[in-house]
Amino acid sequence: MTLSTQHLPGRIRNLNDAPINSDGEFVLYWMTAQRRTRWNPSLEHAAQLAEELNQPLIVVEPFSIDHKYASDRLVTFVAQGMLDNIEAFGGSSVRYIPWIETHRERGTGLLSRITSRACAVVIDDFPTGHPRFVMERAAEIVQVCLFAVDGCGVIPLNWTEKAPPLAHTFRRTVQRRVLEAILTAPMEDPLSGRSSALWMPDIQFNRLMKDLRFDMTPLEWLWRVAEGGMTAKQALDPLPIDHQVPPVMGCRGGSFEAKRLLNVFINQRLTNYAEGRNNPSNPMTSRLSPWLHFGHISSLEVVHRVLEDSSWDPSMTEEKVTGSRSGWWGLPESHEAFLDQIITWRDLGFHFAHHRPDHATFSSIPEWAQVTLSEHANDPRPSYTFQELEEGNTHDEIWNAAQQELRETGIIHNYLRMLWGKRILEWAPNPVTASDWMVRLNDRWALDGRDPNSYTGIFWVLGRHDRAWGPERPVFGKVRFMSSMNTARKLDLKRYLAQFGTKRNDGLA
């Protein structure tokens, strides 16, 4: 049987060329990266397959404690999103199963067991971290037809043939194909109007769960984790995860909070984005990066809302490809600046990671940057240990504040994140160690760590997507230089330092 794959151009790929299991009892969507019901091409494709096969659809959203950086912070954020998904799937024709691996319920063999009873399987296509590991592992062990569906960004991953070297290069790709991407975007509500046959009856479902030895995560446990405080701590303590990285106070994961933040951005910040995004004390940014990372909201939905806010239509755009950061959309300055960030820069990271398995290592930076940094690897430099950096215990008040913001809130203001990385390059024993330390700090503490977009920022510090600069400097060589003194002159940091700064520092370097 030939199944439809043409409704989402460039977003669907077959991972194993296995046949449809004619004896299967359902279609399975293994939701690992796009953890939402709206603007989700994986869910759309799974629902379409189920309708074509006249079989029920089961959606499993797992989170594994084998995740290298599993922590109280990450588990809480994901659990809060699962509670939103329970409500969002409620009343639909789809069985939704949230599942967090615990010390009692381990996931060994679970994917193999459940897929053996499926007709076909859909999994999220994701180019890095644990979702990529799960996808590649699924390709090895799943014996039925397995599709990976790309819901990562606006421009489908398969629309580029190699890792884009520069933002300008990729921006030209965006301008050539973004209208096509918008016109062929996933459905806003992929479950709307679906057949009731997608629902698996209770008797059949309960028997299946028993046969598979699949104990679903209790709703009560999810509520306890999402609640925060001592209630959450008691629920999380038995898990063998990193308990030193606590949940972020006042920050809730999930699609409902993501939608609220998007509304705030559109209504209160977007018009001031261009001039206000670099103000750490009151940034006019969307603040959506963690929710984008965990798939609680789609960048396609964000783009749709920004275009809708400006009453955009395709006739407003330039007919020719210019590669320019502004003017091509025919929109106000702030709208265009934000679209460049969420399409060009965000998708750039995903496309680079898709084509470069080494995207999170020093070897991924351009040859000129590797050469110049290696030539200066033995230059004298201030020296801090990894522990001193992780604890924010340096002489630089601005850097300490950025690290404290990361530890407390799971993010760093975009501009200060660049400075944060430049100082680590300056203070680590050598550039290779600097890249490793940046990845470790960001992946452990950042809500939006472990993400292609995060790796773009980290390795931009070392020259990725940049050019050689002069004059050549100690330690940095020809890599772009940034200093805390210049940052203090350019930005108003009083409120920022009052919130995150410490008073144990000697000054700025």
Secondary structure as a PSIPRED ss2 file (coil, helix, strand):
# PSIPRED VFORMAT (PSIPRED V4.0)

   1 M C   1.000  0.000  0.000
   2 T C   1.000  0.000  0.000
   3 L C   1.000  0.000  0.000
   4 S C   1.000  0.000  0.000
   5 T C   1.000  0.000  0.000
   6 Q C   1.000  0.000  0.000
   7 H C   1.000  0.000  0.000
   8 L C   1.000  0.000  0.000
   9 P C   1.000  0.000  0.000
  10 G C   1.000  0.000  0.000
  11 R C   1.000  0.000  0.000
  12 I E   0.000  0.000  1.000
  13 R E   0.000  0.000  1.000
  14 N E   0.000  0.000  1.000
  15 L C   1.000  0.000  0.000
  16 N C   1.000  0.000  0.000
  17 D C   1.000  0.000  0.000
  18 A C   1.000  0.000  0.000
  19 P C   1.000  0.000  0.000
  20 I C   1.000  0.000  0.000
  21 N C   1.000  0.000  0.000
  22 S C   1.000  0.000  0.000
  23 D C   1.000  0.000  0.000
  24 G C   1.000  0.000  0.000
  25 E C   1.000  0.000  0.000
  26 F C   1.000  0.000  0.000
  27 V E   0.000  0.000  1.000
  28 L E   0.000  0.000  1.000
  29 Y E   0.000  0.000  1.000
  30 W E   0.000  0.000  1.000
  31 M C   1.000  0.000  0.000
  32 T C   1.000  0.000  0.000
  33 A C   1.000  0.000  0.000
  34 Q C   1.000  0.000  0.000
  35 R C   1.000  0.000  0.000
  36 R C   1.000  0.000  0.000
  37 T C   1.000  0.000  0.000
  38 R C   1.000  0.000  0.000
  39 W C   1.000  0.000  0.000
  40 N C   1.000  0.000  0.000
  41 P H   0.000  1.000  0.000
  42 S H   0.000  1.000  0.000
  43 L H   0.000  1.000  0.000
  44 E H   0.000  1.000  0.000
  45 H H   0.000  1.000  0.000
  46 A H   0.000  1.000  0.000
  47 A H   0.000  1.000  0.000
  48 Q H   0.000  1.000  0.000
  49 L H   0.000  1.000  0.000
  50 A H   0.000  1.000  0.000
  51 E H   0.000  1.000  0.000
  52 E H   0.000  1.000  0.000
  53 L H   0.000  1.000  0.000
  54 N C   1.000  0.000  0.000
  55 Q C   1.000  0.000  0.000
  56 P C   1.000  0.000  0.000
  57 L E   0.000  0.000  1.000
  58 I E   0.000  0.000  1.000
  59 V E   0.000  0.000  1.000
  60 V E   0.000  0.000  1.000
  61 E E   0.000  0.000  1.000
  62 P E   0.000  0.000  1.000
  63 F E   0.000  0.000  1.000
  64 S C   1.000  0.000  0.000
  65 I C   1.000  0.000  0.000
  66 D C   1.000  0.000  0.000
  67 H C   1.000  0.000  0.000
  68 K C   1.000  0.000  0.000
  69 Y C   1.000  0.000  0.000
  70 A C   1.000  0.000  0.000
  71 S E   0.000  0.000  1.000
  72 D H   0.000  1.000  0.000
  73 R H   0.000  1.000  0.000
  74 L H   0.000  1.000  0.000
  75 V H   0.000  1.000  0.000
  76 T H   0.000  1.000  0.000
  77 F H   0.000  1.000  0.000
  78 V H   0.000  1.000  0.000
  79 A H   0.000  1.000  0.000
  80 Q H   0.000  1.000  0.000
  81 G H   0.000  1.000  0.000
  82 M H   0.000  1.000  0.000
  83 L H   0.000  1.000  0.000
  84 D H   0.000  1.000  0.000
  85 N H   0.000  1.000  0.000
  86 I H   0.000  1.000  0.000
  87 E H   0.000  1.000  0.000
  88 A H   0.000  1.000  0.000
  89 F H   0.000  1.000  0.000
  90 G C   1.000  0.000  0.000
  91 G C   1.000  0.000  0.000
  92 S C   1.000  0.000  0.000
  93 S C   1.000  0.000  0.000
  94 V C   1.000  0.000  0.000
  95 R E   0.000  0.000  1.000
  96 Y E   0.000  0.000  1.000
  97 I E   0.000  0.000  1.000
  98 P E   0.000  0.000  1.000
  99 W E   0.000  0.000  1.000
 100 I E   0.000  0.000  1.000
 101 E C   1.000  0.000  0.000
 102 T C   1.000  0.000  0.000
 103 H C   1.000  0.000  0.000
 104 R C   1.000  0.000  0.000
 105 E C   1.000  0.000  0.000
 106 R C   1.000  0.000  0.000
 107 G C   1.000  0.000  0.000
 108 T C   1.000  0.000  0.000
 109 G C   1.000  0.000  0.000
 110 L H   0.000  1.000  0.000
 111 L H   0.000  1.000  0.000
 112 S H   0.000  1.000  0.000
 113 R H   0.000  1.000  0.000
 114 I H   0.000  1.000  0.000
 115 T H   0.000  1.000  0.000
 116 S C   1.000  0.000  0.000
 117 R C   1.000  0.000  0.000
 118 A C   1.000  0.000  0.000
 119 C C   1.000  0.000  0.000
 120 A E   0.000  0.000  1.000
 121 V E   0.000  0.000  1.000
 122 V E   0.000  0.000  1.000
 123 I E   0.000  0.000  1.000
 124 D E   0.000  0.000  1.000
 125 D E   0.000  0.000  1.000
 126 F C   1.000  0.000  0.000
 127 P C   1.000  0.000  0.000
 128 T C   1.000  0.000  0.000
 129 G H   0.000  1.000  0.000
 130 H H   0.000  1.000  0.000
 131 P H   0.000  1.000  0.000
 132 R H   0.000  1.000  0.000
 133 F H   0.000  1.000  0.000
 134 V H   0.000  1.000  0.000
 135 M H   0.000  1.000  0.000
 136 E H   0.000  1.000  0.000
 137 R H   0.000  1.000  0.000
 138 A H   0.000  1.000  0.000
 139 A H   0.000  1.000  0.000
 140 E H   0.000  1.000  0.000
 141 I H   0.000  1.000  0.000
 142 V C   1.000  0.000  0.000
 143 Q C   1.000  0.000  0.000
 144 V C   1.000  0.000  0.000
 145 C E   0.000  0.000  1.000
 146 L E   0.000  0.000  1.000
 147 F E   0.000  0.000  1.000
 148 A E   0.000  0.000  1.000
 149 V E   0.000  0.000  1.000
 150 D E   0.000  0.000  1.000
 151 G C   1.000  0.000  0.000
 152 C C   1.000  0.000  0.000
 153 G C   1.000  0.000  0.000
 154 V C   1.000  0.000  0.000
 155 I C   1.000  0.000  0.000
 156 P C   1.000  0.000  0.000
 157 L H   0.000  1.000  0.000
 158 N H   0.000  1.000  0.000
 159 W H   0.000  1.000  0.000
 160 T C   1.000  0.000  0.000
 161 E C   1.000  0.000  0.000
 162 K C   1.000  0.000  0.000
 163 A C   1.000  0.000  0.000
 164 P C   1.000  0.000  0.000
 165 P C   1.000  0.000  0.000
 166 L C   1.000  0.000  0.000
 167 A H   0.000  1.000  0.000
 168 H H   0.000  1.000  0.000
 169 T H   0.000  1.000  0.000
 170 F H   0.000  1.000  0.000
 171 R H   0.000  1.000  0.000
 172 R H   0.000  1.000  0.000
 173 T H   0.000  1.000  0.000
 174 V H   0.000  1.000  0.000
 175 Q H   0.000  1.000  0.000
 176 R H   0.000  1.000  0.000
 177 R H   0.000  1.000  0.000
 178 V H   0.000  1.000  0.000
 179 L H   0.000  1.000  0.000
 180 E H   0.000  1.000  0.000
 181 A H   0.000  1.000  0.000
 182 I H   0.000  1.000  0.000
 183 L H   0.000  1.000  0.000
 184 T C   1.000  0.000  0.000
 185 A C   1.000  0.000  0.000
 186 P C   1.000  0.000  0.000
 187 M C   1.000  0.000  0.000
 188 E C   1.000  0.000  0.000
 189 D C   1.000  0.000  0.000
 190 P C   1.000  0.000  0.000
 191 L C   1.000  0.000  0.000
 192 S C   1.000  0.000  0.000
 193 G C   1.000  0.000  0.000
 194 R C   1.000  0.000  0.000
 195 S C   1.000  0.000  0.000
 196 S H   0.000  1.000  0.000
 197 A H   0.000  1.000  0.000
 198 L H   0.000  1.000  0.000
 199 W C   1.000  0.000  0.000
 200 M C   1.000  0.000  0.000
 201 P C   1.000  0.000  0.000
 202 D H   0.000  1.000  0.000
 203 I H   0.000  1.000  0.000
 204 Q H   0.000  1.000  0.000
 205 F H   0.000  1.000  0.000
 206 N H   0.000  1.000  0.000
 207 R H   0.000  1.000  0.000
 208 L H   0.000  1.000  0.000
 209 M H   0.000  1.000  0.000
 210 K H   0.000  1.000  0.000
 211 D H   0.000  1.000  0.000
 212 L C   1.000  0.000  0.000
 213 R C   1.000  0.000  0.000
 214 F C   1.000  0.000  0.000
 215 D C   1.000  0.000  0.000
 216 M C   1.000  0.000  0.000
 217 T C   1.000  0.000  0.000
 218 P C   1.000  0.000  0.000
 219 L H   0.000  1.000  0.000
 220 E H   0.000  1.000  0.000
 221 W H   0.000  1.000  0.000
 222 L H   0.000  1.000  0.000
 223 W H   0.000  1.000  0.000
 224 R H   0.000  1.000  0.000
 225 V H   0.000  1.000  0.000
 226 A H   0.000  1.000  0.000
 227 E H   0.000  1.000  0.000
 228 G C   1.000  0.000  0.000
 229 G H   0.000  1.000  0.000
 230 M H   0.000  1.000  0.000
 231 T H   0.000  1.000  0.000
 232 A H   0.000  1.000  0.000
 233 K H   0.000  1.000  0.000
 234 Q H   0.000  1.000  0.000
 235 A H   0.000  1.000  0.000
 236 L H   0.000  1.000  0.000
 237 D C   1.000  0.000  0.000
 238 P C   1.000  0.000  0.000
 239 L C   1.000  0.000  0.000
 240 P C   1.000  0.000  0.000
 241 I C   1.000  0.000  0.000
 242 D E   0.000  0.000  1.000
 243 H C   1.000  0.000  0.000
 244 Q C   1.000  0.000  0.000
 245 V C   1.000  0.000  0.000
 246 P C   1.000  0.000  0.000
 247 P C   1.000  0.000  0.000
 248 V C   1.000  0.000  0.000
 249 M C   1.000  0.000  0.000
 250 G C   1.000  0.000  0.000
 251 C C   1.000  0.000  0.000
 252 R C   1.000  0.000  0.000
 253 G C   1.000  0.000  0.000
 254 G C   1.000  0.000  0.000
 255 S H   0.000  1.000  0.000
 256 F H   0.000  1.000  0.000
 257 E H   0.000  1.000  0.000
 258 A H   0.000  1.000  0.000
 259 K H   0.000  1.000  0.000
 260 R H   0.000  1.000  0.000
 261 L H   0.000  1.000  0.000
 262 L H   0.000  1.000  0.000
 263 N H   0.000  1.000  0.000
 264 V H   0.000  1.000  0.000
 265 F H   0.000  1.000  0.000
 266 I H   0.000  1.000  0.000
 267 N H   0.000  1.000  0.000
 268 Q H   0.000  1.000  0.000
 269 R H   0.000  1.000  0.000
 270 L H   0.000  1.000  0.000
 271 T H   0.000  1.000  0.000
 272 N H   0.000  1.000  0.000
 273 Y H   0.000  1.000  0.000
 274 A H   0.000  1.000  0.000
 275 E H   0.000  1.000  0.000
 276 G H   0.000  1.000  0.000
 277 R C   1.000  0.000  0.000
 278 N C   1.000  0.000  0.000
 279 N C   1.000  0.000  0.000
 280 P C   1.000  0.000  0.000
 281 S C   1.000  0.000  0.000
 282 N C   1.000  0.000  0.000
 283 P C   1.000  0.000  0.000
 284 M C   1.000  0.000  0.000
 285 T C   1.000  0.000  0.000
 286 S C   1.000  0.000  0.000
 287 R C   1.000  0.000  0.000
 288 L C   1.000  0.000  0.000
 289 S H   0.000  1.000  0.000
 290 P H   0.000  1.000  0.000
 291 W H   0.000  1.000  0.000
 292 L H   0.000  1.000  0.000
 293 H H   0.000  1.000  0.000
 294 F C   1.000  0.000  0.000
 295 G C   1.000  0.000  0.000
 296 H C   1.000  0.000  0.000
 297 I C   1.000  0.000  0.000
 298 S C   1.000  0.000  0.000
 299 S H   0.000  1.000  0.000
 300 L H   0.000  1.000  0.000
 301 E H   0.000  1.000  0.000
 302 V H   0.000  1.000  0.000
 303 V H   0.000  1.000  0.000
 304 H H   0.000  1.000  0.000
 305 R H   0.000  1.000  0.000
 306 V H   0.000  1.000  0.000
 307 L H   0.000  1.000  0.000
 308 E H   0.000  1.000  0.000
 309 D H   0.000  1.000  0.000
 310 S C   1.000  0.000  0.000
 311 S C   1.000  0.000  0.000
 312 W C   1.000  0.000  0.000
 313 D C   1.000  0.000  0.000
 314 P H   0.000  1.000  0.000
 315 S H   0.000  1.000  0.000
 316 M H   0.000  1.000  0.000
 317 T C   1.000  0.000  0.000
 318 E C   1.000  0.000  0.000
 319 E C   1.000  0.000  0.000
 320 K C   1.000  0.000  0.000
 321 V C   1.000  0.000  0.000
 322 T C   1.000  0.000  0.000
 323 G C   1.000  0.000  0.000
 324 S C   1.000  0.000  0.000
 325 R C   1.000  0.000  0.000
 326 S C   1.000  0.000  0.000
 327 G C   1.000  0.000  0.000
 328 W C   1.000  0.000  0.000
 329 W C   1.000  0.000  0.000
 330 G C   1.000  0.000  0.000
 331 L C   1.000  0.000  0.000
 332 P C   1.000  0.000  0.000
 333 E H   0.000  1.000  0.000
 334 S H   0.000  1.000  0.000
 335 H H   0.000  1.000  0.000
 336 E H   0.000  1.000  0.000
 337 A H   0.000  1.000  0.000
 338 F H   0.000  1.000  0.000
 339 L H   0.000  1.000  0.000
 340 D H   0.000  1.000  0.000
 341 Q H   0.000  1.000  0.000
 342 I H   0.000  1.000  0.000
 343 I H   0.000  1.000  0.000
 344 T H   0.000  1.000  0.000
 345 W H   0.000  1.000  0.000
 346 R H   0.000  1.000  0.000
 347 D H   0.000  1.000  0.000
 348 L H   0.000  1.000  0.000
 349 G H   0.000  1.000  0.000
 350 F H   0.000  1.000  0.000
 351 H H   0.000  1.000  0.000
 352 F H   0.000  1.000  0.000
 353 A H   0.000  1.000  0.000
 354 H H   0.000  1.000  0.000
 355 H H   0.000  1.000  0.000
 356 R C   1.000  0.000  0.000
 357 P C   1.000  0.000  0.000
 358 D C   1.000  0.000  0.000
 359 H C   1.000  0.000  0.000
 360 A C   1.000  0.000  0.000
 361 T C   1.000  0.000  0.000
 362 F H   0.000  1.000  0.000
 363 S H   0.000  1.000  0.000
 364 S H   0.000  1.000  0.000
 365 I C   1.000  0.000  0.000
 366 P C   1.000  0.000  0.000
 367 E H   0.000  1.000  0.000
 368 W H   0.000  1.000  0.000
 369 A H   0.000  1.000  0.000
 370 Q H   0.000  1.000  0.000
 371 V H   0.000  1.000  0.000
 372 T H   0.000  1.000  0.000
 373 L H   0.000  1.000  0.000
 374 S H   0.000  1.000  0.000
 375 E H   0.000  1.000  0.000
 376 H C   1.000  0.000  0.000
 377 A C   1.000  0.000  0.000
 378 N C   1.000  0.000  0.000
 379 D C   1.000  0.000  0.000
 380 P C   1.000  0.000  0.000
 381 R C   1.000  0.000  0.000
 382 P C   1.000  0.000  0.000
 383 S C   1.000  0.000  0.000
 384 Y C   1.000  0.000  0.000
 385 T C   1.000  0.000  0.000
 386 F H   0.000  1.000  0.000
 387 Q H   0.000  1.000  0.000
 388 E H   0.000  1.000  0.000
 389 L H   0.000  1.000  0.000
 390 E H   0.000  1.000  0.000
 391 E C   1.000  0.000  0.000
 392 G C   1.000  0.000  0.000
 393 N C   1.000  0.000  0.000
 394 T C   1.000  0.000  0.000
 395 H C   1.000  0.000  0.000
 396 D E   0.000  0.000  1.000
 397 E H   0.000  1.000  0.000
 398 I H   0.000  1.000  0.000
 399 W H   0.000  1.000  0.000
 400 N H   0.000  1.000  0.000
 401 A H   0.000  1.000  0.000
 402 A H   0.000  1.000  0.000
 403 Q H   0.000  1.000  0.000
 404 Q H   0.000  1.000  0.000
 405 E H   0.000  1.000  0.000
 406 L H   0.000  1.000  0.000
 407 R H   0.000  1.000  0.000
 408 E H   0.000  1.000  0.000
 409 T H   0.000  1.000  0.000
 410 G C   1.000  0.000  0.000
 411 I C   1.000  0.000  0.000
 412 I C   1.000  0.000  0.000
 413 H C   1.000  0.000  0.000
 414 N H   0.000  1.000  0.000
 415 Y H   0.000  1.000  0.000
 416 L H   0.000  1.000  0.000
 417 R H   0.000  1.000  0.000
 418 M H   0.000  1.000  0.000
 419 L H   0.000  1.000  0.000
 420 W H   0.000  1.000  0.000
 421 G H   0.000  1.000  0.000
 422 K H   0.000  1.000  0.000
 423 R H   0.000  1.000  0.000
 424 I H   0.000  1.000  0.000
 425 L H   0.000  1.000  0.000
 426 E H   0.000  1.000  0.000
 427 W H   0.000  1.000  0.000
 428 A C   1.000  0.000  0.000
 429 P C   1.000  0.000  0.000
 430 N C   1.000  0.000  0.000
 431 P H   0.000  1.000  0.000
 432 V H   0.000  1.000  0.000
 433 T H   0.000  1.000  0.000
 434 A H   0.000  1.000  0.000
 435 S H   0.000  1.000  0.000
 436 D H   0.000  1.000  0.000
 437 W H   0.000  1.000  0.000
 438 M H   0.000  1.000  0.000
 439 V H   0.000  1.000  0.000
 440 R H   0.000  1.000  0.000
 441 L H   0.000  1.000  0.000
 442 N H   0.000  1.000  0.000
 443 D H   0.000  1.000  0.000
 444 R H   0.000  1.000  0.000
 445 W H   0.000  1.000  0.000
 446 A C   1.000  0.000  0.000
 447 L C   1.000  0.000  0.000
 448 D C   1.000  0.000  0.000
 449 G C   1.000  0.000  0.000
 450 R C   1.000  0.000  0.000
 451 D C   1.000  0.000  0.000
 452 P H   0.000  1.000  0.000
 453 N H   0.000  1.000  0.000
 454 S H   0.000  1.000  0.000
 455 Y H   0.000  1.000  0.000
 456 T H   0.000  1.000  0.000
 457 G H   0.000  1.000  0.000
 458 I H   0.000  1.000  0.000
 459 F H   0.000  1.000  0.000
 460 W H   0.000  1.000  0.000
 461 V C   1.000  0.000  0.000
 462 L C   1.000  0.000  0.000
 463 G C   1.000  0.000  0.000
 464 R C   1.000  0.000  0.000
 465 H C   1.000  0.000  0.000
 466 D C   1.000  0.000  0.000
 467 R C   1.000  0.000  0.000
 468 A C   1.000  0.000  0.000
 469 W C   1.000  0.000  0.000
 470 G C   1.000  0.000  0.000
 471 P C   1.000  0.000  0.000
 472 E C   1.000  0.000  0.000
 473 R E   0.000  0.000  1.000
 474 P C   1.000  0.000  0.000
 475 V C   1.000  0.000  0.000
 476 F C   1.000  0.000  0.000
 477 G E   0.000  0.000  1.000
 478 K C   1.000  0.000  0.000
 479 V C   1.000  0.000  0.000
 480 R C   1.000  0.000  0.000
 481 F C   1.000  0.000  0.000
 482 M C   1.000  0.000  0.000
 483 S C   1.000  0.000  0.000
 484 S H   0.000  1.000  0.000
 485 M H   0.000  1.000  0.000
 486 N H   0.000  1.000  0.000
 487 T H   0.000  1.000  0.000
 488 A H   0.000  1.000  0.000
 489 R H   0.000  1.000  0.000
 490 K H   0.000  1.000  0.000
 491 L C   1.000  0.000  0.000
 492 D C   1.000  0.000  0.000
 493 L C   1.000  0.000  0.000
 494 K H   0.000  1.000  0.000
 495 R H   0.000  1.000  0.000
 496 Y H   0.000  1.000  0.000
 497 L H   0.000  1.000  0.000
 498 A H   0.000  1.000  0.000
 499 Q H   0.000  1.000  0.000
 500 F H   0.000  1.000  0.000
 501 G C   1.000  0.000  0.000
 502 T C   1.000  0.000  0.000
 503 K C   1.000  0.000  0.000
 504 R C   1.000  0.000  0.000
 505 N C   1.000  0.000  0.000
 506 D C   1.000  0.000  0.000
 507 G E   0.000  0.000  1.000
 508 L C   1.000  0.000  0.000
 509 A C   1.000  0.000  0.000
